[in-house]
Amino acid sequence: MSSHNDHQKGLLITAIGGLTLTVDIPLIRLADGGAWTILLLRTGTTLVAALVIWAVWRSLSRNAPQLIPGWSGLVVAICYGLTSVTFVTSIYYTTTANLVFILAFNTVFAALLSWVFLKERPRLVTVVAMLVMILGVAIIVGDSIGTGHLFGDLMALCSAFFIALAITISRASGKDMGFTSLIGVILPLAVAVFMVSGEGLQVNAPWWIIFNGAVIMPISFFCLANGPKYVSGPEVAMFYLLETVLAPVWMWMIFAEAPSRNSLIGGAILIVTLVAHSLWQLHEGRRRRATLAVSHPA
């Protein structure tokens, strides 16, 4: 029963994190600033918010999680830090369509890394679900793939890999990495401070990126970083795909960039596949528990 509850808890946590993350790109665009200034404000406010939340938690309870739990936590923090740099950079050097398509490969990376290092061989249903979701993303981006934004595409690919690596290490350690993903912004913050010191602050609407860093990032990354404690790496990675589905919708609502028919079709495929796979996982969990109860009655 505990395993079943943990899995449901993990699905809920990662769903909240994935949904919250979908407004990240629109908020970055609303801030309307230079890449290094955006990175500075985004990571700086995230770090301050994380430290304040952790300090309050620690003052109220002795069970507050560690900021960086051991060497595995340090590696995870570095992975998330590198993700911040490559992700923000890719927004400025490639199209949003290319970015979200390539980020979808974090699902594939997570499955492969879990298979190689954790010996968690993905079930056929999970493999099929990943392939279908990649097909859905491919439909969304359509002809925008391969437009020559090589550097930005490479940065997006690095983001997908670092996210998957962080998920896999978190899964292997079994430790609470909720704050680790937030503390990891120290690395990109240091880089951004160095770059901005030379070129100066460049931002027209800083309140959007401050809100992003102080509220959206702590919620999304805390939830997504905790997900691997309860569900598999590929499952956590699939919730990152919610950004692929919903970010174009927010862009349409805010910037009047109406999604194309292919975007709507691809988004529907992604949502249906994600929900169907989660329901299948719950059904399999119930079936295994029922079999175990019959074989080993209390």
C-alpha positions in Angstrom: 0.0 0.0 0.0 2.8 2.3 0.9 4.4 1.8 -2.6 1.2 2.6 -4.3 0.7 5.8 -2.3 4.3 6.8 -3.0 3.8 6.3 -6.7 0.6 8.4 -6.7 2.4 11.1 -4.6 5.3 11.1 -7.1 2.9 11.5 -10.1 1.2 14.4 -8.3 4.4 16.1 -7.4 5.9 15.8 -10.8 2.7 17.0 -12.5 2.7 20.2 -10.3 6.3 20.8 -11.2 5.8 20.1 -14.9 2.7 22.4 -15.1 4.4 25.2 -13.3 7.4 25.0 -15.6 5.3 25.7 -18.6 5.2 29.4 -18.0 9.0 29.7 -17.8 9.6 30.7 -21.5 6.7 33.2 -21.7 7.9 34.9 -18.6 11.4 35.1 -20.0 10.0 36.6 -23.2 7.9 39.1 -21.3 10.9 40.4 -19.4 12.5 41.4 -22.7 16.1 41.5 -21.8 19.6 40.3 -22.7 20.5 36.7 -22.2 23.0 37.3 -19.4 20.8 39.8 -17.6 17.9 37.4 -17.7 20.1 34.6 -16.4 21.4 36.8 -13.6 17.9 37.9 -12.4 16.4 34.4 -12.9 19.1 32.5 -10.9 19.7 35.3 -8.3 16.0 35.4 -7.3 15.8 31.6 -7.3 18.7 31.3 -5.0 17.4 33.9 -2.5 13.9 32.3 -2.5 15.4 28.9 -2.0 17.5 30.0 1.0 14.7 31.9 2.6 12.3 28.9 2.3 14.9 26.5 3.6 15.8 28.8 6.5 12.1 29.0 7.5 11.6 25.2 7.1 14.7 24.5 9.2 13.6 26.9 12.0 10.2 25.1 12.2 11.4 21.5 11.8 14.6 19.5 12.3 13.6 17.4 9.4 14.4 20.0 6.8 16.2 18.4 3.8 19.9 19.1 3.2 20.7 21.7 0.6 23.3 19.5 -1.0 23.1 15.9 0.3 26.6 14.5 -0.2 28.6 14.0 -3.4 25.6 12.8 -5.4 23.8 16.1 -4.4 26.8 18.1 -5.6 26.8 16.4 -9.0 23.0 16.9 -9.3 23.4 20.6 -8.4 26.1 21.0 -11.1 23.8 19.3 -13.6 20.9 21.7 -12.9 23.3 24.7 -12.9 24.5 23.7 -16.3 20.9 23.3 -17.5 20.1 26.9 -16.5 23.0 28.2 -18.6 22.3 26.0 -21.7 18.5 26.5 -21.5 18.5 30.3 -21.3 21.2 30.4 -24.0 19.2 28.2 -26.3 16.2 30.5 -26.0 18.2 33.3 -27.7 20.0 31.2 -30.3 17.3 28.9 -31.7 13.6 28.9 -32.2 11.2 27.9 -29.4 10.0 25.0 -31.6 13.5 23.6 -32.0 14.1 24.1 -28.2 11.0 22.2 -27.0 11.5 19.5 -29.6 15.0 18.8 -28.5 14.1 19.0 -24.8 11.7 16.2 -25.4 14.7 13.9 -25.8 15.4 14.2 -22.1 12.8 11.3 -21.9 14.9 9.2 -24.1 18.1 10.1 -22.3 16.5 9.3 -18.9 15.4 5.9 -20.1 18.8 5.1 -21.6 20.7 6.3 -18.5 18.4 4.4 -16.1 18.8 1.3 -18.2 22.6 1.5 -18.3 23.4 2.7 -14.8 20.4 1.6 -12.7 19.6 -1.5 -14.7 16.0 -0.3 -14.9 15.0 -1.7 -18.3 12.0 0.3 -19.6 8.9 -1.7 -20.3 7.7 -1.9 -23.8 4.7 0.3 -23.0 7.1 3.1 -21.7 9.2 2.8 -24.8 6.1 3.0 -27.1 4.8 6.0 -25.1 8.1 7.8 -25.5 8.2 7.2 -29.2 4.6 8.4 -29.6 5.3 11.6 -27.6 8.4 12.3 -29.7 6.1 11.9 -32.7 3.7 14.4 -31.2 6.4 16.9 -30.6 7.6 16.4 -34.2 4.2 17.2 -35.5 4.1 20.4 -33.4 7.4 21.8 -34.6 6.9 20.8 -38.3 9.0 22.6 -40.8 10.9 24.6 -38.1 13.4 21.9 -37.4 16.8 22.2 -39.0 16.7 25.9 -39.8 20.4 26.4 -39.2 20.4 27.3 -35.5 23.2 24.9 -34.8 24.6 26.5 -31.6 21.2 26.9 -30.0 20.1 23.4 -31.0 23.3 22.1 -29.4 22.6 24.0 -26.2 19.1 22.6 -26.1 20.4 19.1 -26.5 22.8 19.7 -23.6 19.9 20.9 -21.5 18.0 17.7 -22.2 21.0 15.5 -21.3 21.8 17.4 -18.1 18.1 17.2 -16.9 18.1 13.4 -17.6 21.4 12.9 -15.8 20.2 14.8 -12.8 17.0 12.7 -12.7 19.0 9.5 -13.0 21.5 10.4 -10.2 18.6 11.5 -8.0 16.8 8.3 -8.6 19.9 6.2 -7.8 20.7 8.1 -4.6 17.2 8.0 -3.2 17.9 11.3 -1.4 15.8 14.4 -1.2 17.1 16.7 -4.0 14.4 19.3 -3.8 16.6 22.1 -2.7 19.7 20.8 -4.5 18.2 21.8 -7.9 17.7 25.3 -6.6 21.1 25.7 -5.0 22.6 24.6 -8.3 21.9 28.0 -9.7 25.0 29.3 -7.9 27.1 28.2 -10.9 25.1 30.0 -13.7 24.7 33.0 -11.3 28.4 33.4 -11.0 28.8 33.2 -14.8 26.0 35.7 -15.3 27.5 38.2 -12.7 30.8 38.1 -14.6 29.2 38.7 -18.0 26.8 41.4 -16.8 29.6 43.3 -15.0 31.1 43.9 -18.4 28.0 44.7 -20.5 25.6 46.1 -17.9 22.0 45.2 -17.1 19.8 44.9 -20.2 16.1 44.3 -19.3 12.9 46.3 -20.0 10.4 44.5 -17.6 12.5 43.0 -14.8 9.4 42.2 -12.6 8.5 39.3 -14.9 11.8 37.5 -14.6 12.0 38.3 -10.8 8.6 36.6 -10.4 9.8 33.7 -12.5 12.9 33.2 -10.4 11.3 33.8 -7.0 8.2 31.8 -7.4 8.0 29.7 -10.6 11.5 28.2 -10.5 11.4 27.2 -6.8 8.0 25.4 -7.2 8.8 23.7 -10.5 12.3 22.5 -9.8 11.6 21.5 -6.2 8.8 19.3 -7.3 10.5 17.9 -10.4 13.7 17.2 -8.4 11.7 15.3 -5.7 9.9 13.2 -8.3 12.7 10.6 -8.8 12.2 9.5 -5.1 8.8 8.0 -5.9 8.6 7.3 -9.7 11.0 6.2 -12.4 13.3 8.5 -14.3 11.5 8.2 -17.6 8.2 9.0 -15.9 9.6 12.2 -14.4 11.2 13.1 -17.7 7.8 12.8 -19.5 6.3 15.5 -17.3 8.9 17.9 -18.6 7.0 17.5 -21.9 4.1 19.4 -20.5 6.1 22.5 -21.4 6.1 21.4 -25.0 2.3 21.2 -25.0 1.4 24.2 -23.0 4.1 26.8 -23.7 2.7 27.4 -27.2 -0.7 27.9 -25.7 0.6 30.6 -23.3 2.5 32.2 -26.1 -0.8 32.4 -28.1 -2.7 33.9 -25.1 0.0 36.4 -24.3 1.6 37.3 -27.6 -1.3 36.4 -29.9 0.9 33.7 -31.5 -1.9 31.3 -32.5 -0.8 27.6 -32.5 -1.2 25.9 -35.9 -3.4 22.9 -36.5 -0.3 20.7 -36.3 0.5 22.2 -32.8 -3.0 21.3 -31.6 -2.8 17.8 -33.1 0.7 17.2 -31.6 -0.4 18.6 -28.2 -3.4 16.3 -28.1 -1.2 13.3 -28.8 1.2 14.2 -26.0 -1.5 14.8 -23.5 -3.4 11.6 -24.3 -0.2 9.5 -24.3 1.0 11.0 -21.0 -2.4 10.4 -19.3 -2.7 6.9 -20.7 0.7 5.9 -19.6 0.2 7.2 -16.1 -3.2 5.4 -15.9 -1.5 2.2 -17.1 1.2 2.5 -14.5 -1.5 2.8 -11.8 -3.4 -0.2 -13.2 -0.2 -2.3 -13.2 0.6 -1.3 -9.6 -2.9 -2.4 -8.5 -2.6 -5.6 -10.4 0.8 -6.5 -8.9 -0.5 -5.7 -5.4 -3.6 -7.9 -6.0 -1.4 -10.8 -7.2 0.9 -10.4 -4.2 -2.0 -10.4 -1.8 -3.3 -13.6 -3.3 0.1 -15.3 -3.3 1.1 -14.0 0.2 -2.1 -13.4 2.2 -1.6 -11.6 5.5 
